[in-house]
Amino acid sequence: MYDKEVPGPSAAPLPPFAYSAADEEKRQGVRRMKATATGLLVLVALIYVLATWAERSGVGGWPAYVAAAAEAGMVGALADWFAVTALFKRPMGLPIPHTAIIPTKKDQLGTTLGSFVGENFLSEDVVRTRLRAIGIGSRVGAWLAEPDHADRVTEELSTALRGALTVLRDSDVQAVVGEAITRRADAAEIAPGIGKALENVVADGAHDRAVDLICVRAYEWLVRHVDAVMEAIEGGAPGWTPRFVDRKVGDRVYKELLRFISEMRDEPDHPARGAIDRFLTDFASDLQSDADTRARVERLKSEILGRGEVQDVIASAWASVRTMIISAAEDEQSELRLRVRASLISLGTRLATEERLQGKLEGWLEGAAVYVVTTYRNEITSLISDTVAGWDAEHTSKKIEAHIGRDLQFIRINGTVVGALAGLLIYTVSHAVGG
């Protein structure tokens, strides 16, 4: 009946064009309408035969009018049958030019359809106009402001977050995190920052609490370990001194230590505290300005970062963070989910009421949509044309006919009726004019 069109060698393989049970049911409806239109043609032909027979039998008057109407009805029916049939196949199998339009022009129709979509649906003006008319900002805001909807979004975000964390391999993330932290630490000089922070601590007197704590702990340790302290002092004495002298000296040194620590603990203006303040102040200044001190700090930083134990701690931090995030995402009453839900409701309320925020969101969406359609317009339209090119010509014709064939059969019926009325009118006018 007609040649099937197949995609060229460059066309990508496409899934078969499905012809479903619903399509077959529609084709049955088309067949019924074809039978109705054909039956009407047969009826008109029968009327024409009877009217012509009556006219030739000598019956005057009405047979001529009926025959003229029936004849024109047959012409109209046949013409419309040819036009409808020519869309899907060659009438009676004859190779008449410009017939079987859909099977033979399928690829061209696909290209034309793609171009039509690209020009009329994927243009910047159309996209912006349609998105602006929808009012996405206010609609999204009103929807999101509903607590139930915010709960749904929170649940979906939690599921997506859990899925993403599950898919990620811990070893890969740990390696990336460890490398990022190490590289950032290596790139940044820490001595000036430490010096500035220490300078602020000393200026504010915040270190005094640390000194107080050290003094308290030192005094308590001396009280609990008096025997150890005495042994250490006596053990450092010369061997030729008498033991009672060593004990006397040790007792004196121990008491002086206790006195010194207690005075330093209880007296905010103790000279030792002032010496500590001066030392910390000078050290903070050296950290910021002394090249040798800064270099030493950098070497120490590199040594610490290079130790395997430190790298293990940095890498293992991801496992703790991952576990914490997953646990928070699963718990409906976790602080994370409650904050996300509250933020979504707040965002929705603002979107529903603030025109400026609506404009920002809609402008962003318009820009994104315009970028997609203008950048990938050819890909989108080629998807249409390539898909149509990959369809089987016969199945395509059958599927299209199944969807629109029933309405096309009404054209045949209307052609029969309108042709008959036109023929009757023409014959009547001609008869009246001609006498």
Phi, psi and chi 1 to 4 in degrees:
 res  aa     phi    psi   chi1   chi2   chi3   chi4
   1 MET       -  -45.7  -65.0  172.5   61.4      -
   2 TYR  -158.1  160.3   47.4   79.0      -      -
   3 ASP   -81.4  139.2  -63.4  -30.3      -      -
   4 LYS   -82.4  141.1  -66.5 -177.5 -179.7  179.6
   5 GLU   -91.9  135.8  -61.0  -88.6  -19.4      -
   6 VAL  -126.5  149.7  -66.3      -      -      -
   7 PRO   -67.1  150.9   22.0  -29.9      -      -
   8 GLY   -68.3  174.2      -      -      -      -
   9 PRO   -63.7  -21.7   22.2  -32.2      -      -
  10 SER   -85.8   -9.9   61.6      -      -      -
  11 ALA   -72.7  138.9      -      -      -      -
  12 ALA   -73.6  145.6      -      -      -      -
  13 PRO   -63.6  134.0   21.0  -31.3      -      -
  14 LEU  -119.3  155.6  -65.3  167.6      -      -
  15 PRO   -65.9  152.4   21.5  -31.4      -      -
  16 PRO   -61.7  149.8   21.8  -32.3      -      -
  17 PHE   -78.5  107.8 -168.8   46.6      -      -
  18 ALA   -71.5  136.2      -      -      -      -
  19 TYR  -117.1  101.8 -171.7   72.5      -      -
  20 SER   -88.7  173.6   62.9      -      -      -
  21 ALA   -64.5  -33.4      -      -      -      -
  22 ALA   -64.6  -37.3      -      -      -      -
  23 ASP   -64.7  -39.7  -66.8  -30.6      -      -
  24 GLU   -65.2  -37.6 -177.6   58.7   35.9      -
  25 GLU   -64.3  -39.2 -176.9  177.7   -7.6      -
  26 LYS   -66.9  -36.1  -68.8  177.8  179.9  179.4
  27 ARG   -64.9  -32.6  -83.3 -174.8   60.6   83.4
  28 GLN   -64.4  -38.5  -67.8  177.0    3.6      -
  29 GLY   -63.7  -37.1      -      -      -      -
  30 VAL   -64.4  -41.2  173.5      -      -      -
  31 ARG   -61.8  -40.7  -67.6 -169.9 -171.5  100.1
  32 ARG   -63.4  -41.2  -71.2 -167.4  -67.0  -91.3
  33 MET   -69.2  -34.6  -72.1  -55.5  -57.9      -
  34 LYS   -61.5  -42.9  -79.3 -175.9  177.0 -179.1
  35 ALA   -62.9  -38.8      -      -      -      -
  36 THR   -65.2  -46.8  -59.4      -      -      -
  37 ALA   -64.1  -41.2      -      -      -      -
  38 THR   -67.2  -38.7  -57.1      -      -      -
  39 GLY   -62.0  -37.8      -      -      -      -
  40 LEU   -66.0  -39.2 -177.5   57.7      -      -
  41 LEU   -61.9  -43.7  172.1   59.5      -      -
  42 VAL   -63.1  -39.8  171.2      -      -      -
  43 LEU   -63.0  -44.6  175.8   61.8      -      -
  44 VAL   -64.6  -39.6  172.2      -      -      -
  45 ALA   -63.6  -40.9      -      -      -      -
  46 LEU   -63.9  -41.8 -179.7   59.6      -      -
  47 ILE   -62.2  -39.9  -67.5  173.7      -      -
  48 TYR   -63.1  -43.8  172.7   76.0      -      -
  49 VAL   -62.8  -45.7  170.5      -      -      -
  50 LEU   -66.6  -42.0  -67.3  175.6      -      -
  51 ALA   -65.6  -41.2      -      -      -      -
  52 THR   -64.2  -41.5  -57.7      -      -      -
  53 TRP   -62.9  -41.8  174.7   78.1      -      -
  54 ALA   -65.5  -39.0      -      -      -      -
  55 GLU   -66.2  -40.9 -176.1  179.6   11.5      -
  56 ARG   -74.6  -17.3  -68.8  178.7  179.2  177.8
  57 SER   -83.6    0.3  -62.0      -      -      -
  58 GLY    99.7    4.5      -      -      -      -
  59 VAL   -77.5  122.5  179.5      -      -      -
  60 GLY   -94.4  163.5      -      -      -      -
  61 GLY    89.3 -110.9      -      -      -      -
  62 TRP   -63.4  -32.5   63.2  -92.7      -      -
  63 PRO   -55.9  -37.0  -26.8   37.2      -      -
  64 ALA   -64.6  -41.1      -      -      -      -
  65 TYR   -65.1  -44.1  -69.8   90.9      -      -
  66 VAL   -64.6  -41.7  173.2      -      -      -
  67 ALA   -63.2  -41.5      -      -      -      -
  68 ALA   -63.9  -42.9      -      -      -      -
  69 ALA   -64.2  -45.0      -      -      -      -
  70 ALA   -64.8  -40.5      -      -      -      -
  71 GLU   -62.2  -46.3 -178.3  179.6   12.3      -
  72 ALA   -64.9  -35.8      -      -      -      -
  73 GLY   -62.2  -40.9      -      -      -      -
  74 MET   -64.5  -41.6  -72.6 -170.2  -64.4      -
  75 VAL   -61.7  -47.0  172.6      -      -      -
  76 GLY   -62.4  -41.2      -      -      -      -
  77 ALA   -64.5  -44.6      -      -      -      -
  78 LEU   -66.4  -39.2  -70.5  171.6      -      -
  79 ALA   -64.3  -44.1      -      -      -      -
  80 ASP   -71.5  -34.0  -72.7  -22.4      -      -
  81 TRP   -60.3  -42.7  166.0   81.6      -      -
  82 PHE   -63.0  -43.9 -178.4   89.6      -      -
  83 ALA   -65.3  -43.9      -      -      -      -
  84 VAL   -67.9  -45.1  170.9      -      -      -
  85 THR   -64.2  -37.4  -56.9      -      -      -
  86 ALA   -64.3  -19.1      -      -      -      -
  87 LEU   -67.3  -37.5  -72.5  173.3      -      -
  88 PHE  -108.5  -24.1  -54.5  101.4      -      -
  89 LYS  -160.6  177.9   58.0 -175.2  178.9 -179.6
  90 ARG   -86.7  120.5  -57.7 -167.1 -174.5  -80.3
  91 PRO   -54.8  125.0  -24.7   34.7      -      -
  92 MET    55.1   21.9  -64.1 -176.9  -64.5      -
  93 GLY    74.5    6.9      -      -      -      -
  94 LEU   -80.0  136.1  -60.6  174.9      -      -
  95 PRO   -76.5   58.5   29.9  -34.9      -      -
  96 ILE   -77.2  133.1  -56.7  172.8      -      -
  97 PRO   -58.0  149.9  -22.9   33.8      -      -
  98 HIS    60.1   35.9  -54.5  -65.8      -      -
  99 THR  -120.0  172.0   57.4      -      -      -
 100 ALA    51.5   49.9      -      -      -      -
 101 ILE   -63.8  -47.6  -66.1  174.1      -      -
 102 ILE   -64.8  -47.7  -69.8  177.2      -      -
 103 PRO   -64.4  -41.6  -20.6   32.7      -      -
 104 THR   -82.9  -24.8   57.8      -      -      -
 105 LYS  -109.7   19.1  -60.1  -68.5 -174.5  179.9
 106 LYS   -57.1  -49.5  172.5  177.4   63.7   66.7
 107 ASP   -63.8  -41.0  -65.9   -6.3      -      -
 108 GLN   -64.8  -39.3 -177.2  178.0  -16.5      -
 109 LEU   -64.2  -39.1  -69.2  173.7      -      -
 110 GLY   -63.1  -43.1      -      -      -      -
 111 THR   -63.6  -42.2  -57.8      -      -      -
 112 THR   -65.0  -40.7  -57.8      -      -      -
 113 LEU   -64.0  -42.3  177.2   60.0      -      -
 114 GLY   -62.1  -43.4      -      -      -      -
 115 SER   -63.8  -39.8  -60.4      -      -      -
 116 PHE   -61.8  -45.3  176.1   80.5      -      -
 117 VAL   -63.4  -43.0  171.3      -      -      -
 118 GLY   -63.2  -40.6      -      -      -      -
 119 GLU   -77.4  -34.5  -66.3  172.6    1.5      -
 120 ASN  -106.3  -13.8  -64.1  -80.8      -      -
 121 PHE  -122.6  -23.2  -66.7   91.4      -      -
 122 LEU  -111.2   29.3  -59.3 -179.2      -      -
 123 SER   -94.3  154.9   66.7      -      -      -
 124 GLU   -60.6  -44.6  178.5  176.3   -9.8      -
 125 ASP   -63.2  -41.7  -67.1  -21.5      -      -
 126 VAL   -65.3  -45.4  171.1      -      -      -
 127 VAL   -62.2  -46.6  171.1      -      -      -
 128 ARG   -64.4  -42.2  -71.0 -169.1 -178.9  -83.1
 129 THR   -62.8  -45.2  -58.8      -      -      -
 130 ARG   -66.1  -44.6  -67.2  -59.0  -58.8  167.1
 131 LEU   -66.0  -38.1  -70.7  177.9      -      -
 132 ARG   -67.0  -35.2 -162.4  170.9  -65.3  120.2
 133 ALA   -70.1  -28.7      -      -      -      -
 134 ILE   -69.8  -34.7  -67.1  173.8      -      -
 135 GLY    68.5   54.7      -      -      -      -
 136 ILE   -61.2  -41.2  -65.2  178.1      -      -
 137 GLY   -55.8  -52.8      -      -      -      -
 138 SER   -67.8  -37.1   58.9      -      -      -
 139 ARG   -66.3  -46.5  -69.6 -168.7  178.7 -171.5
 140 VAL   -63.1  -41.0  170.7      -      -      -
 141 GLY   -61.9  -47.0      -      -      -      -
 142 ALA   -62.7  -38.7      -      -      -      -
 143 TRP   -69.1  -43.1 -173.8   86.8      -      -
 144 LEU   -73.1  -24.6 -161.0   56.8      -      -
 145 ALA   -70.2  -17.7      -      -      -      -
 146 GLU   -72.3  127.1  -64.9  -70.0  -25.4      -
 147 PRO   -55.5  -39.5  -25.9   34.8      -      -
 148 ASP   -63.1  -40.6  -68.5  -18.0      -      -
 149 HIS   -69.2  -38.6  -62.3  161.1      -      -
 150 ALA   -62.5  -36.8      -      -      -      -
 151 ASP   -62.9  -42.1  -70.8  -22.3      -      -
 152 ARG   -62.6  -45.4  -75.1  177.5   54.4 -171.8
 153 VAL   -64.1  -41.5  175.5      -      -      -
 154 THR   -61.3  -42.4  -57.3      -      -      -
 155 GLU   -63.1  -43.6  179.3   63.1   31.8      -
 156 GLU   -65.9  -40.1  -65.8  -60.8  -30.6      -
 157 LEU   -64.4  -39.4  -69.9  175.7      -      -
 158 SER   -64.3  -42.5  -60.2      -      -      -
 159 THR   -62.7  -44.7  -57.9      -      -      -
 160 ALA   -63.0  -40.1      -      -      -      -
 161 LEU   -65.1  -44.6  179.0   60.5      -      -
 162 ARG   -62.3  -42.0  -66.2 -162.8  -58.6  -89.7
 163 GLY   -62.2  -43.4      -      -      -      -
 164 ALA   -64.1  -42.6      -      -      -      -
 165 LEU   -68.7  -30.1  -67.0  177.4      -      -
 166 THR   -71.5  -38.7  -57.5      -      -      -
 167 VAL   -69.4  -36.5  170.6      -      -      -
 168 LEU   -64.2  136.3  -68.9  174.5      -      -
 169 ARG   -83.5  127.7  -67.0  174.5   54.3 -174.4
 170 ASP   -58.2  -40.1  -72.9  -12.7      -      -
 171 SER   -63.1  -39.4   58.2      -      -      -
 172 ASP   -66.4  -46.9  -65.7  -21.3      -      -
 173 VAL   -65.0  -41.4  178.4      -      -      -
 174 GLN   -61.6  -40.3  -72.2  172.0   -3.0      -
 175 ALA   -64.3  -42.7      -      -      -      -
 176 VAL   -65.5  -45.3  171.4      -      -      -
 177 VAL   -62.9  -45.8  171.1      -      -      -
 178 GLY   -61.5  -43.3      -      -      -      -
 179 GLU   -65.2  -41.9 -178.8 -176.2   -1.8      -
 180 ALA   -64.2  -44.5      -      -      -      -
 181 ILE   -65.9  -44.8  -67.0  176.6      -      -
 182 THR   -63.6  -45.7  -57.7      -      -      -
 183 ARG   -63.0  -41.5 -175.2  171.0   60.7 -110.5
 184 ARG   -66.8  -39.6 -174.0  175.0 -178.4   84.6
 185 ALA   -67.0  -38.4      -      -      -      -
 186 ASP   -66.4  -36.0  -76.6  -23.5      -      -
 187 ALA   -75.2  -26.4      -      -      -      -
 188 ALA  -100.8  130.9      -      -      -      -
 189 GLU   -81.2  125.3 -174.9 -179.4    1.5      -
 190 ILE   -96.9  -18.6   63.0  173.0      -      -
 191 ALA   -59.0  -49.5      -      -      -      -
 192 PRO   -59.4  -39.4  -24.6   35.3      -      -
 193 GLY   -64.9  -42.9      -      -      -      -
 194 ILE   -63.4  -42.1  -64.5  175.5      -      -
 195 GLY   -61.7  -43.5      -      -      -      -
 196 LYS   -64.0  -42.3 -173.7   63.7  176.7  178.3
 197 ALA   -64.3  -42.3      -      -      -      -
 198 LEU   -64.7  -38.2 -179.2   58.8      -      -
 199 GLU   -60.9  -43.0 -176.2  179.5   55.3      -
 200 ASN   -66.8  -38.1  -66.5  -27.4      -      -
 201 VAL   -62.5  -46.0  167.5      -      -      -
 202 VAL   -66.4  -41.1  174.9      -      -      -
 203 ALA   -62.7  -35.2      -      -      -      -
 204 ASP   -85.9   -7.3  -65.3  -22.1      -      -
 205 GLY    74.0   15.7      -      -      -      -
 206 ALA   -68.2  -23.1      -      -      -      -
 207 HIS   -73.7  -15.4   67.9  -66.6      -      -
 208 ASP   -60.1  -35.4  -69.4  -22.6      -      -
 209 ARG   -65.8  -36.0  -70.9 -170.5  -68.0  -86.6
 210 ALA   -67.3  -41.0      -      -      -      -
 211 VAL   -63.5  -42.6  174.8      -      -      -
 212 ASP   -57.3  -45.1  -67.2  -19.8      -      -
 213 LEU   -64.7  -42.0  178.4   61.8      -      -
 214 ILE   -63.5  -41.9  -67.4  172.6      -      -
 215 CYS   -63.3  -44.0  -69.0      -      -      -
 216 VAL   -62.6  -47.1  169.5      -      -      -
 217 ARG   -64.8  -39.4  -64.7  -61.5 -175.2 -171.7
 218 ALA   -64.7  -42.9      -      -      -      -
 219 TYR   -63.2  -45.3 -174.5   85.9      -      -
 220 GLU   -62.9  -37.6  -67.6  174.7   -8.6      -
 221 TRP   -67.2  -41.9 -173.1   89.4      -      -
 222 LEU   -61.8  -39.8  -73.0  173.1      -      -
 223 VAL   -65.8  -41.0  171.2      -      -      -
 224 ARG   -76.2  -27.4  -73.5 -163.9  -55.4  -91.8
 225 HIS  -116.9   43.2  -60.3   86.3      -      -
 226 VAL   -61.5  -40.2   56.8      -      -      -
 227 ASP   -65.3  -41.4  -66.4  -24.3      -      -
 228 ALA   -64.7  -39.0      -      -      -      -
 229 VAL   -66.3  -43.4  174.2      -      -      -
 230 MET   -63.6  -42.1  -67.4  -63.6  -66.1      -
 231 GLU   -62.2  -40.0  -70.9  177.7    4.7      -
 232 ALA   -65.6  -39.5      -      -      -      -
 233 ILE   -70.1  -46.3  -63.5  173.6      -      -
 234 GLU   -66.6  -33.6  -67.4  174.5    9.0      -
 235 GLY   -68.7  -22.9      -      -      -      -
 236 GLY   -89.2   -1.4      -      -      -      -
 237 ALA   -78.3  153.9      -      -      -      -
 238 PRO   -59.5  152.6  -22.3   33.9      -      -
 239 GLY   -72.9  -19.6      -      -      -      -
 240 TRP   -86.5   -8.1   50.6  -94.6      -      -
 241 THR   -81.6  146.7   56.8      -      -      -
 242 PRO   -66.6  152.7  -20.7   31.9      -      -
 243 ARG   -66.2  -35.6  -70.6 -175.4   58.8   81.5
 244 PHE   -67.7  -28.7   75.6   91.2      -      -
 245 VAL   -70.4  -42.2  173.7      -      -      -
 246 ASP   -60.1  -42.7  -66.2  -19.1      -      -
 247 ARG   -66.9  -38.2 -179.5  167.4  -67.0  -82.0
 248 LYS   -63.6  -44.4 -166.7   73.3  172.6  176.3
 249 VAL   -65.7  -43.6  172.3      -      -      -
 250 GLY   -61.4  -41.9      -      -      -      -
 251 ASP   -64.4  -38.1 -176.7   64.0      -      -
 252 ARG   -66.8  -44.5  179.9   66.0  177.7  175.2
 253 VAL   -63.3  -41.5  170.7      -      -      -
 254 TYR   -62.3  -43.9  176.0   73.7      -      -
 255 LYS   -65.9  -36.1  -71.5 -179.2  179.1  178.3
 256 GLU   -66.3  -37.7  -73.1  -62.4  -37.9      -
 257 LEU   -62.7  -45.6  -78.7  174.6      -      -
 258 LEU   -60.6  -43.2  -77.1  178.0      -      -
 259 ARG   -64.1  -44.6 -177.4 -174.4   63.1   79.3
 260 PHE   -61.6  -45.8  177.1   79.0      -      -
 261 ILE   -67.2  -41.5  -65.1  -62.4      -      -
 262 SER   -66.0  -40.7   62.9      -      -      -
 263 GLU   -65.8  -41.9  -71.5  177.2   -6.7      -
 264 MET   -64.3  -34.2 -172.6  174.5  175.4      -
 265 ARG   -70.7  -38.8  177.3 -165.7   61.7 -171.6
 266 ASP   -94.9  -16.9  -61.1  -27.7      -      -
 267 GLU  -110.9  107.6  -62.0  177.3   11.7      -
 268 PRO   -60.9  -26.3  -22.0   33.6      -      -
 269 ASP   -98.6   20.3  -62.9  -31.3      -      -
 270 HIS   -60.9  139.9 -166.1  -84.0      -      -
 271 PRO   -56.2  -34.7  -25.4   34.5      -      -
 272 ALA   -64.7  -36.7      -      -      -      -
 273 ARG   -64.5  -40.7  -76.1 -179.8  176.4  -94.6
 274 GLY   -62.8  -38.3      -      -      -      -
 275 ALA   -64.3  -38.6      -      -      -      -
 276 ILE   -63.6  -43.3  -67.6  174.9      -      -
 277 ASP   -59.8  -43.8  -68.2  -12.6      -      -
 278 ARG   -65.8  -39.9  -70.8 -170.5  -64.5  -86.0
 279 PHE   -62.8  -47.1  167.6   77.2      -      -
 280 LEU   -64.8  -37.4  -67.5  176.8      -      -
 281 THR   -64.5  -45.7  -59.4      -      -      -
 282 ASP   -64.6  -39.5  -67.1  -18.9      -      -
 283 PHE   -65.8  -39.7 -174.9   52.0      -      -
 284 ALA   -62.4  -38.5      -      -      -      -
 285 SER   -67.5  -41.9  176.4      -      -      -
 286 ASP   -63.7  -38.6  -69.9  -18.5      -      -
 287 LEU   -61.1  -29.1  -74.9  171.7      -      -
 288 GLN   -92.8  -27.0  -62.5  179.2   71.8      -
 289 SER  -127.6  -21.9   57.4      -      -      -
 290 ASP   -86.5  118.9 -176.8   64.8      -      -
 291 ALA   -63.5  -39.4      -      -      -      -
 292 ASP   -65.6  -43.2 -175.9   58.0      -      -
 293 THR   -64.6  -42.7  -57.3      -      -      -
 294 ARG   -63.9  -40.2  -68.8  167.1   61.6  173.0
 295 ALA   -63.8  -40.1      -      -      -      -
 296 ARG   -63.0  -41.2  -70.2 -178.3 -179.4 -178.2
 297 VAL   -63.9  -41.0  172.2      -      -      -
 298 GLU   -64.7  -39.7  -71.4  -57.3  -52.9      -
 299 ARG   -64.8  -41.1  -72.8 -164.3  -63.9  -89.7
 300 LEU   -63.3  -41.1  178.0   61.8      -      -
 301 LYS   -60.5  -44.9  178.4 -167.8   71.7  174.8
 302 SER   -64.0  -40.1  -61.1      -      -      -
 303 GLU   -63.5  -41.0  -68.4  175.3    1.4      -
 304 ILE   -67.5  -45.9  -66.8  174.5      -      -
 305 LEU   -64.6  -29.6  -71.1  175.2      -      -
 306 GLY   -78.6  -11.4      -      -      -      -
 307 ARG   -71.1  140.0  -63.7 -175.3   63.6   85.5
 308 GLY   -61.3  -36.6      -      -      -      -
 309 GLU   -62.7  -39.7  -58.3   91.7  -29.0      -
 310 VAL   -67.4  -42.3  175.9      -      -      -
 311 GLN   -63.0  -37.5  -70.0  -63.7  -43.4      -
 312 ASP   -64.6  -40.3  -69.0  -19.0      -      -
 313 VAL   -64.3  -43.3  170.3      -      -      -
 314 ILE   -62.8  -44.8  -66.6  174.2      -      -
 315 ALA   -67.2  -39.2      -      -      -      -
 316 SER   -73.3  -13.0   63.9      -      -      -
 317 ALA   -60.2  -33.4      -      -      -      -
 318 TRP   -62.8  -40.6  162.1 -111.9      -      -
 319 ALA   -60.0  -42.0      -      -      -      -
 320 SER   -66.9  -42.7  -59.2      -      -      -
 321 VAL   -64.6  -43.2  172.0      -      -      -
 322 ARG   -60.7  -47.4  176.5  180.0  177.4  -85.6
 323 THR   -61.1  -41.4  -57.9      -      -      -
 324 MET   -64.5  -42.5  178.6 -175.0   66.0      -
 325 ILE   -67.9  -44.0  -65.6  176.1      -      -
 326 ILE   -62.5  -43.6  -68.9  178.2      -      -
 327 SER   -61.4  -42.3  177.1      -      -      -
 328 ALA   -67.7  -35.9      -      -      -      -
 329 ALA   -69.7  -30.9      -      -      -      -
 330 GLU   -80.2  -27.4  -68.1  175.5  -13.8      -
 331 ASP   -86.9  116.2 -176.3    6.2      -      -
 332 GLU   -64.5  -24.2  -66.2 -176.5   -1.7      -
 333 GLN  -102.1   12.4  -60.9  -57.9  -42.4      -
 334 SER   -69.4  156.2   67.0      -      -      -
 335 GLU   -61.7  -35.9 -173.4   67.6   18.0      -
 336 LEU   -61.5  -51.1  174.4   63.8      -      -
 337 ARG   -69.1  -37.3  -69.8 -172.0   57.4  163.6
 338 LEU   -64.4  -40.1  -68.0  176.6      -      -
 339 ARG   -68.3  -40.6  -75.3 -178.1  176.8  -86.6
 340 VAL   -62.5  -45.2  169.8      -      -      -
 341 ARG   -60.8  -46.7  178.9 -179.0 -178.9  -85.0
 342 ALA   -62.9  -38.3      -      -      -      -
 343 SER   -66.2  -39.2  -62.0      -      -      -
 344 LEU   -64.9  -44.3  -70.8  172.5      -      -
 345 ILE   -63.3  -42.4  -65.7  176.1      -      -
 346 SER   -63.1  -42.8  175.0      -      -      -
 347 LEU   -63.1  -42.3  176.0   61.5      -      -
 348 GLY   -62.2  -42.7      -      -      -      -
 349 THR   -62.4  -42.6  -57.7      -      -      -
 350 ARG   -66.5  -41.9  -68.6 -177.0   59.2 -164.4
 351 LEU   -62.9  -36.1  -86.8  174.2      -      -
 352 ALA   -73.1  -21.2      -      -      -      -
 353 THR  -118.2  -26.1   55.8      -      -      -
 354 GLU   -98.8  113.0  -63.4 -177.3   15.4      -
 355 GLU   -66.4  -33.2  -66.6 -176.0    0.1      -
 356 ARG   -63.4  -44.0 -176.4 -178.8   62.8   83.7
 357 LEU   -68.1  -37.9 -171.0   58.8      -      -
 358 GLN   -59.7  -43.9  -66.8  173.2   11.3      -
 359 GLY   -62.7  -39.2      -      -      -      -
 360 LYS   -64.7  -45.3  -70.6 -178.8   63.6  175.7
 361 LEU   -64.9  -46.4  174.7   62.5      -      -
 362 GLU   -65.7  -37.0  -68.9  170.6    1.0      -
 363 GLY   -64.0  -39.5      -      -      -      -
 364 TRP   -65.6  -44.2 -179.3   83.8      -      -
 365 LEU   -64.6  -42.1  -69.0  175.2      -      -
 366 GLU   -61.7  -44.8  -71.6  176.9   14.6      -
 367 GLY   -61.6  -42.5      -      -      -      -
 368 ALA   -65.0  -43.9      -      -      -      -
 369 ALA   -65.5  -42.4      -      -      -      -
 370 VAL   -63.6  -40.5  167.0      -      -      -
 371 TYR   -60.9  -43.4  173.6   79.7      -      -
 372 VAL   -64.3  -49.8  170.3      -      -      -
 373 VAL   -71.4  -31.7  -60.9      -      -      -
 374 THR   -80.7  -32.3   55.1      -      -      -
 375 THR   -79.7  -38.9  -55.5      -      -      -
 376 TYR  -113.1   23.1  -58.7  101.0      -      -
 377 ARG   -59.7  -45.6  178.1 -174.3  -61.0  160.5
 378 ASN   -62.7  -39.9  -67.7  -24.2      -      -
 379 GLU   -64.4  -39.4  -73.8   78.8   -1.6      -
 380 ILE   -67.7  -46.1  -63.1  172.3      -      -
 381 THR   -68.6  -35.1   55.9      -      -      -
 382 SER   -67.8  -27.5   65.3      -      -      -
 383 LEU   -61.3  -40.9  174.6   63.7      -      -
 384 ILE   -66.0  -51.4  -61.4  173.7      -      -
 385 SER   -66.1  -40.7   58.1      -      -      -
 386 ASP   -68.1  -35.6  -68.2  -14.3      -      -
 387 THR   -65.7  -45.9  -59.4      -      -      -
 388 VAL   -63.0  -39.0  174.0      -      -      -
 389 ALA   -64.1  -29.0      -      -      -      -
 390 GLY   -82.2   -9.0      -      -      -      -
 391 TRP   -74.8  148.6  -70.4  -13.9      -      -
 392 ASP   -71.6  132.1  178.0   79.2      -      -
 393 ALA   -61.4  -43.5      -      -      -      -
 394 GLU   -68.3  -44.4 -177.7  177.4   -3.8      -
 395 HIS   -65.4  -37.5  -74.0  174.3      -      -
 396 THR   -61.3  -46.8  -58.3      -      -      -
 397 SER   -60.6  -43.6  179.6      -      -      -
 398 LYS   -65.2  -39.8  -71.1  172.2   62.2  178.5
 399 LYS   -68.4  -43.2 -166.0  174.1 -175.9   73.2
 400 ILE   -64.6  -42.3  -65.9  175.9      -      -
 401 GLU   -63.1  -35.6 -175.1  178.5   13.0      -
 402 ALA   -63.6  -31.6      -      -      -      -
 403 HIS   -88.2  -33.7  -77.1  -94.7      -      -
 404 ILE  -119.8   -4.1   66.4  172.9      -      -
 405 GLY   -62.6  -34.6      -      -      -      -
 406 ARG   -62.6  -43.0 -168.6  170.2 -176.1  -84.9
 407 ASP   -67.1  -34.5  -67.4  -33.4      -      -
 408 LEU   -66.6  -31.0  -67.7  176.5      -      -
 409 GLN   -67.1  -27.3  -62.8  -50.8  -48.8      -
 410 PHE   -65.8  -28.4  -81.9  104.5      -      -
 411 ILE   -62.1  -42.2  -65.7  177.3      -      -
 412 ARG   -61.8  -43.8  -67.2  177.5   57.0 -168.2
 413 ILE   -64.1  -46.3  -65.5  172.7      -      -
 414 ASN   -63.2  -38.1  -67.1  -23.6      -      -
 415 GLY   -61.6  -38.8      -      -      -      -
 416 THR   -64.7  -47.7  -55.5      -      -      -
 417 VAL   -67.7  -48.7  175.0      -      -      -
 418 VAL   -64.9  -38.7  172.7      -      -      -
 419 GLY   -62.0  -42.9      -      -      -      -
 420 ALA   -63.0  -44.0      -      -      -      -
 421 LEU   -65.3  -41.9  -65.8  175.8      -      -
 422 ALA   -64.0  -41.5      -      -      -      -
 423 GLY   -63.8  -41.3      -      -      -      -
 424 LEU   -62.7  -43.0  177.1   60.2      -      -
 425 LEU   -64.3  -46.5  178.2   61.5      -      -
 426 ILE   -62.4  -44.6  -67.4  172.3      -      -
 427 TYR   -64.0  -40.1 -178.9   82.0      -      -
 428 THR   -64.3  -44.9  -58.4      -      -      -
 429 VAL   -65.7  -45.2  172.0      -      -      -
 430 SER   -62.1  -41.7  -61.7      -      -      -
 431 HIS   -66.2  -39.4 -172.8   71.0      -      -
 432 ALA   -68.6  -42.1      -      -      -      -
 433 VAL   -69.0  -40.5  173.4      -      -      -
 434 GLY   -80.9   -6.8      -      -      -      -
 435 GLY    83.3      -      -      -      -      -
